[in-house]
Amino acid sequence: MIKKSLPKRLAAALMLVLAVSCDSGRAPQVGQRPGGAAAGDGKPVLGGRLIIGVQQEPEMLSEILNAMATNNLVCNLIFSKFVKYDDSLRLIPDLIERIPSVENGGISQDHMTYTYHLRRDAYWHDGRPVTSADVKFTYEVIMNPKVNVESREGWDMIAAVDTPDDKTVIFHLKRPYPDFVGETFYDESVLPKHILEDDVGEKFHSCRFHHQPVGSGPFEFEEWVNGSHLIVKRNEAYYGEGPYLDEIIFKFIPDENTLLVQLKTGEIDLFHRADINFYRDINRIPGIKVYRTPMLMYEHIDLNTEHPILKDKRVRQALSYATNKLQIAEKVYSGLVKAAPLDEFHSSKYFNPSAAGKAKYDPLQARRLLRDAGWMDHDGDGIIDKDGQKLSLTISATSGNINRKRAELVLREQYREMGIDLKIRNYNPTVLYGTYEDGGILKRGKFDLAMYAWLSSPEPATKEALYSAKNIPPKGQNNPRINHPRLSKLLQKGSNEVDETDRIRIYHEISEILVDEAPVIPLFWYTSLNPCTERLRNFRPNPTQSADTWNASTWYLVQ
């Protein structure tokens, strides 16, 4: 859920683990869906609709205000970004003619000025051209203090925006920001000024646009029936390749078993991010191809550092030491996910082995820390207490997610061995991930422990959005509410550092602080499972926040 130029130093390492595995079931069923190209002709043909089954329904369609994965999945179809990552982690242009660099003159020698040229054939779905005024307006919306955005990361580095003509945008930075090209316009889409200019400020959160959006992407918004489905249709005036499909329909089905049944019956064509434990069953379904993709997405537990019990760092550390991540990976995910000692991908140069070694399962150390903090079982009931208060905490996750419920039950047993009482209270995703204005559980800090996933960026600068004190809600994504001056300073310094050696050193220290402060407990890195009809062509799951719909304009169906 983190809103987020992949450097060669990281791409080389990640490419070793980000190869996509495709597995096919038995012979495909004939005539499941109307439309599409004839099988085997190799040429995309217009027509057909694709039905995608998803577990979570987005609260709104706004990447600026909400970081839900399904929101991003749909917004990728409707809106355009400056750049996006492909499935091989290459940064590619989308709404711009080329990616700026020092070599092509798009970036100044001092890395303080960035010049972008918009595509001249890009139009909003209402027929108006996309202009530099829209880009500047998007910047102004994000930086408006009355708009509670998910993150201002990168945007807050901008000192001024020049628009010398309708298709040229020049950004002047306050200081060097090496991830500016890959981070700033990788997360948020450009917004139409002519539609939204009267809805800035506090009105922006509740405007109709977020439920009936107008974008410039390959598909246009058509219909949204809450609790049922959302439909997008082909944009006939799209500037890129395609789109070939007539429609893409998202069906909102909270229960994973129901999604599996509908995949088997052909009621859905694609089961987006299926439960990894369904792999063996899905692989036997006739006419289904299974895509397995290692993800830059990690499951974790946020610890509310403002909670009366969790304010004590020793308690947070104890919870971290008491968490057996390997047991969760084996019991819940059959060993098909990789335990995560840190929130940094294990093949990244920013991964700190020393910090990772300290983030290990150590129940003896957990008990020692709790005892030092004054938590002991004074009345012999098996639950430790202090000053008459039991160490009882509640963990929250998304309701309807079988694996998260299983993981919570495993955690309950692990923590019970420490004398900690762990209660479970799960919420509908729109409630857990809701905006501050709508009373979202995470944004309002109405939780003790919260378990969910972050879809990370290949670059570490995104950590500033998660852990800097300036990004404590309602203004950002620092849901644990960690307020650590040294950490905040290092996060800003790391974002600005151009020298690679110094940058690695900075992020290594950041990892040391995160392990010591324990505002989060990383659990494991996901492997995504996307089973879909064999009739779908050009489906290439994406391990980044560009999401699996990043190239949906090129998708087509064969008979």
N, C-alpha and C positions, 0 to 999 in steps of 0.2 A: 503494500500500500504506500510505500514511499513514492511521492510524486517524482519520478525521475525517468567530441571525437573520441571514441574508444581508443586510447593510446595503444600502440603496438606492444608495449611492455606487458599489458594485462591481457590483451587479446590472444597472444601466443599461449599463455598459460591456460586461459579459459577454454580455448578451442579444443584442448585435449579432453575436456570432460563434457562439452556441450554438443556432442554429436547426437543427432536424433535417431532413435531406433524405431523402425516401423515393422509391425507384425500384422499379418493378415489372417482373417478367419477362413472359413470354407468358402465355396463358390458363392458369388454375390446373387442375391435375389433379384429377379427381373421385374421391372415396372413399379418400383416402390414410389417413385416421384415423377410427375410430369415435367417436361422441359429438359433443356440441356443438349449437349452435343451427342452425336452418335459415338458409341464406344469405339475407342481405338483410332479415331481419325486424327488425334493429336492437335487439332486446332480448336481454340476456344470459340464457343458459339453462344450467342445470347439466349437467355431463357432459364426458367426454373426458379424454384425457391428452395432455400435451405432453412431447416428448422434446428435451432440450437437449444439444447436443454441446459439451463443453469440453475443452480441451487439458490442463489441470492438475487433478489430484485433490488436494483439501485434505488436510493432515496431520491435522487435527482440526476440529471445529466449535466454535470458541471465538474470538470477536473480541477477547477480553481477552489471549489468549496467542499468537495467530497472526494476521498481517495479510495472508495470501494473498488475492488477489482472488476466487478461487473460493470460499474459505471465507466471505467476506462475501456473495457471491452466494446461497449456500445459507442462511446464518444469517438473512438478511433475510426468508426465508420462514417460518422456525421461531420466531424471537424477535421481540420488540417493543422499540422504543426510545421515548424521550420524544418526539423530533422526528426529522424527516427532510426532506431537500430533494426537491422534485419536479423534473420535467424542465425547468422554467423557472427553477430556482434560487431558488424561493420556499421558505422554511422553513415546514413545516406540522406540526401536532400529530399524534402517533400514539397513544401510551399515555396522554397527558395530555388534559384537557378543553380547555385553551387554552394558548397560548404566553404566559408571563408578560411583563409590561412595566411600566414605571413608571406608564403611563397607567391600566392596569387593576388596579394595586395588587399585582401579582405580584412586582415588583422595588422594593426600597426606594429612597428618594431618593438615598441615598449609595452605591447599587449594591453593598451589602454583604450583603443578604438576598434570597433568591429563594424564592418559594413556588409549589409545583406541586400540582395536584389531579389524581389519577389517575382514569381512567375507571372508573365503577362496574360496568360490564358486561365488564370484562377478567378472564379466567380462564386459569389454566395448563391445559395439555392434559390433566392428570390431574383437572381439575375444581375444584381449589382456587382461591380468588380471588387475584388479584394485589394485594398490599398495600404500604403504605409500609415495612413491615418488610423486604420483598424489596429495595426500593430502598436502604435503609440497609445491608443485608447486601452488596449489590453494591459499594457504596462501600468497605466494610470489606475485601472480598476484594481489590479493586484496590489499596488502600493497604497491604495486608499485606506487610511486607518480605520474607517468605518466598515470595511469589508473583512470579515474573518476568514481569510484564505487558509488553505491547508499549509502552504509554505510560501515564503518570499525568498527562498534560497536562490541566490544568483541575481534575482531582480533587485535586491537591496544593494547590489554592487554598482548599479547604474546611476551615474550622476546626471546624465542628460540624454535625450533622444532627439535626433534631428531627422526630418523627413524632407529632403531637398526636392523630391518629386514623388509621384504616386507609387512608384515601385522601388524606391530606395529608402532604407532605414539605416541610420548610423547611431550606434550606441557608444557613449563615452562613459568609461568606468571610473569609479572612485579610486580603485587600485587594481593591480593585476589580479585576474581570476582565471586560472588556467583551464577550468572546466566550463567556462562560459558557453562555448559553442554546444557542447554535448549535454549540458544540464538545463540551462534556462528555458529553451524552447523545445526540449525533449518532453517535458512534463505537461505543460499547459498549451492548449490550442489557442489560436488567434480568434478573437471575438468580433462580431460585426458592430461597429460603432453606430451605424445608422438605425439599428434596432434597439440597442441597449443604452444609448447616451442619456436617456431620461430616467434610467433605473440604476444610477450609480449610488454609492453610499449604502445606507442601511436598507434601502429598497431593493438592492441587488439580490439579497438572500431569498426574497419571496416572489420575485418576478416570474411571470408565466414562462419566460424563455427557457428556464431550466427543465421544464416539462414538455415544451413544444419548441425545441431548438431549431435554429437555422444555421447551418454550417457551410463549409465549402468542400467537404470530403466526398468520397465516392458514392455515398448513399444519403438519401434524404429521410428525415423523420416522417413517418406516416401515421402511426397509431400507438397509443399506450393505454392498455386496460390494466389498472392496478390489480395485482394478485393473479394475473393471468398471462399476459404476453405484451411484447413490444415489437413493432414492425418498422423496418426501414426499407425504402425502395430505391431502385437504381437512379443515380443522378446522371441524366443524359448529357449534361454539359461538363462532366468531370474532366479535369486537365490531364490526368494520368492514364495509364492503361486501364481498359475496361470502364466501368464494371460490367461483368457478364451476367450475373444473377439478376433476376427481376426483383426478388425480395429476399431479405433475411429476417427470420422470425425468431425472437428469443422467448422461450417458454419458461416461466418461473415456477419451478417445482422444488420446494424445500426438501422433500424427502429423497434421499439418494437411491433408495431401493425402487421408488417409483420411476426415477430417471432411468435406472437400469432396465426395468420392465419396458419402458417406452422405447428404449434403444433396441431391444429385442423385437418389439412389435412393429418397428418402423415409424412410430409416431414422432420420433425425433431423429434427425440425421447425425447429430453430433452431441455427445455428452461431454460438455466442457469441464475439464479438470475433474475427472471421475476419481472416486476413491481408489487409491493404489491397491487396496486389498481386493478390488473387483477384477484385477488383471487376468487371473486365470479363467474366470467365468466369461469375461468379455472376449477374450482371445478365441473362444469357441463359438462365438456368434457368427453365423453365415453372413457374408457380405459386409463385414466390418473390418476396417483397418485400425490398428492400435498404434498410436504415437506416444513414445515415452521420451521425455525431455528433462534432463537435469536443469533445475531452475536457479536463478538468482533470487530465490524466495525462501525465507526462513521463518519457521514457527518459533514463537518466543512467548515469554510471560512478562508482562509489565507489572512492576511493583509500585504501587502508589506511594511515593515517598512522603506525601503529606498525611498519610494515615497515621493515627496515634502510635500504633505498634510498629509500623514499617518505617517510621522516622529514624529509628535506631539502625544504623548501618550494620551492626552485628547480627540483627535478626534477618536482614536482607541477605547478608553473606551466608548465614546458616541455611536459609532456604535454597540458595544456589548450591551449596555443598550437599544438601540433602536430596537434590534432584538427580536421579539416575537416568540420564538421557538415553543411554544404550538400551536400558530396559524398556523405555517408552518406544524406541525405534523397533525393537524386536517384538514386544507384546502387541503393539497397536498397528505397526506398519510392516510386520513380517520381515524386518531388516531391509526393506526396500528404500529407506531414506537414510541419509548420512547425519550422524549426530554432530551438533554444532557447538564447539566450545566458545566461539566468538561470533559476533555479528558480521564478521569479515570472511569472505569466501576463502576456502583453504588454499586455493592455488594463486591467490592474489599476492602481489609483493607487499601489500600493506598488512598481511596476516602476521601477527606477532606470536611466534611459537612459545616464547616465555610466558606471555599472558595466558595463552591457551593452556599451558601446563598448570597454571594456578586455578583454572576454572574446571576442576575435575570433581568427580563424585567422591566425597569424603565424609561419610556419616559421623565418624569420630570427631572431626573438626566441627561439624555442624552442632553436635551436642555440646562441645566445649564452648563454642561461641554463645549458644543459648544460655548456658550456665553462667558464663561471665556477664551476660546481660541481665542476670537475675531471674531467669525463667527456669523454675524447677517444679516438680510434681509434689507439692506440699501436702495434698490430701489423698494421694495414692490412687486417684481415679484414672491414671494413664494419660491425662492431659496436663501439660505443664502450665504453671500460673505464676503471676507476679502481682504483688499488692492486691490479692483477691480477684484478679482478672485472669480468665483463661486465655491461652494463646489460641484463639479461634479466628480464622480468616475465611473469606469467601472468594472463590475463583469463578470468573465469568468468561464465557465464550459464546459463539453463535449457536443458537438452538437448531436442531435438525441435522447437525454435523456429527455423524456416528463416531468418527475417529477422535474428534475433540472430546466427546463425552467419554470415550474409552480412556483417553489420555488423562482426563480429569480424575477418573476412578483410580488409575495407576498412581497418580500424584497423591491422591488422598491416602493411599496405603503407604507410600514412601514417607509422607510427612507424619502420618500417624506413628511410625516407628520413632520419630523424633519427639513424640508427645504433642504434636500440633494437630488441632482439629480443623479439617478443611471441609468447608461446605461448598456446594455447587449451586450457582444460579445463572442460568444462561438466558440470552435475549435474542429476539429477532435481529438479524443483521442490521436492519435500518434503525433499530433502537441502539444497539451497541455502537455502531459506527456513525450515528446521527450527528448532525452539526451542533454546534454550541447553542444556536438559537432554538433548535428543536429538542434540546435537552438530552443530547447524545450521552451515553454512559461514559465513554472514554473522554470526550471533550469536557464534560462537566466534572470529571474526577469522581464519579459515583461508583467506585469499585475499590476492592482491596488488591486482588490479583486479576489480570485480564490476559487471556491467551488468544492470540490471533497471529496472522502472518504479515510480514512486510515483504513486498516485492521490491527488491533493492536495485540500486544502480551499479553499473560496473565501476563507477568512480566514488571514492570515499567522502567527497565533499557533501554528499547527501546526509551524512551523520549530523551535520549542523542543524538540520530541520528536526531531528529526533531528540537531540540532547542539549542544545543550547538553551540557556535560561530565557533568551528573548523569544523562544518559540513555545513557551508554555501556553496552553490554550487559555483564551479563545483564539489566539493569533497564530498558532502553529500546531505541530505534531508531537511535541514533547509531552506525550500522555503520562509518562511516569512522574512528570513534574520535577525532574532532577535539576537542582539549582546549585551548580558547582562552579565558582568563578574561574578556577584554573582550567577546567574542562571547556567552558564556554570560550575562553581566550584561545585555547589550542585549536578548537574547532574552527574559529574564524581564521586563525593563522594558517592552518592547513589548507583552507579553501583558497587562500591567496598565494601560497608558496609555489614558486615556479621551479625551483631546484628540486630534482627528484629525490636525491639523497636526504635532504632536509625534510622533505615531505613525508618520506617513509618514517623517519625518526619521529616526527610529530604524531603521525597516526599510530605508531607503536606505543607512544606514551598515552594516547587517548584510550587505547585498548587496555592498558594497565589500570587507568583510572576507572574505566567501566567495570572491570573485573573486581576492583577493590570496593567501589561504591555499590555495585550490584543493583542498579535501577531496573535492569532487565535480566532475564535468564534465557539466553538463546537455547533452543531445544534441538532443532534439526533443519537441514536443507531439504527442500522438497524435490521430488521427481514428479513432473506433471504427467498425467495419463489422459490422453485425448482420443477416445474411440469415435470413429466416424464412418459413414457410409463409404464404401470403396468407389462410389460414383463421383465423389468429390475430388477435384484435381487442384493442385497448387496449394493445398493446405500445408503450411510450414510453421509449426508451433514456435513461439518466440520465448526465449528464457528471460527476457527483460520486461520493463514496464511498457514497451511498445505493444505488448499484449499479442495474443494469437490472431487478432484481426488485422494485424499490421499490413498485410498484403491482400486483404479480402477483395479488393477490386479485381484481382487476377483469378479469383476462384471461379470455377465453373463445374457443371454437372454433366456426366455422360449417362447414356441410357443403360 
